[in-house]
Amino acid sequence: MSPVYLWIVAGTILCLVEVIFPVDFVAVVMGLSAVATAGVALLVPGSFALQSLFWLGLSVLSIILLRRFLPRPSRKSILQDAVEGQCLTAILPGETGRVLYEGNSWRAECQDPDVAIAVDEKVYVVGRSGNTLLVYPANALPGRSDIQHPNF
């Protein structure tokens, strides 16, 4: 089999791999580099080792240059669907406890370090510090219906 056909087949396979297993266009770029290498191999016949180095260099350079134009993944927190939770363990002033929030148990601490929160008390999630939710007891905010989604 001629190296030109080998590069075309390899490029086609790499492009199809991207369709089946999306990997941020890396496989497509490598596939297009393989097709470009086939064109170079057709015009300038040489050793397969040199063609491989050309393909590798073109792939790496293309990936580096094209990354600038791809949208960056959003790092927004998934903790924006609800603002209410329920205290699973008592949260003593200045300490952490557990809160049931969006169906999962989260480590939490009270936003106000002087306030204690009892077990089964309704809380509002007002922020986040790493993997720890910052909460405030609902009974400390009587009549507060203006609680908005937290900005994480």
GIRA-V907422 format. One record per backbone hydrogen bond with DSSP energy under -1.0 kcal/mol. CO is the residue of the C=O (numbers start at 1). NH is the residue of the N-H. Records with the same first field share a line. If there is no record, write none. Layout:
CO->NH / NH
//
This chain:
2->6
3->7
4->8
5->9
6->10
7->11
8->12
9->13
10->14
11->15
12->16
13->17
14->18
16->20
17->21
23->26
25->29
26->30
27->31
28->32
29->33
30->34
31->35
32->36
33->37
34->38
35->39
36->40
37->41
38->42
39->43
40->44
47->51
48->52
49->53
50->54
51->55
52->56
53->57
54->58
55->59
56->60
57->61
58->62
59->63
60->64
61->65
62->66
63->67
66->69
78->80
83->125
85->123
86->100
87->120
91->117
92->95
97->108
98->88 / 89
99->106
100->86
101->104
104->101
106->99
107->133
108->97
109->135
112->115
117->91
118->121
121->87
122->138
123->85
124->136
127->134
129->132
132->129
133->109
134->126 / 127
135->111
136->124
138->141
141->144
143->145
//
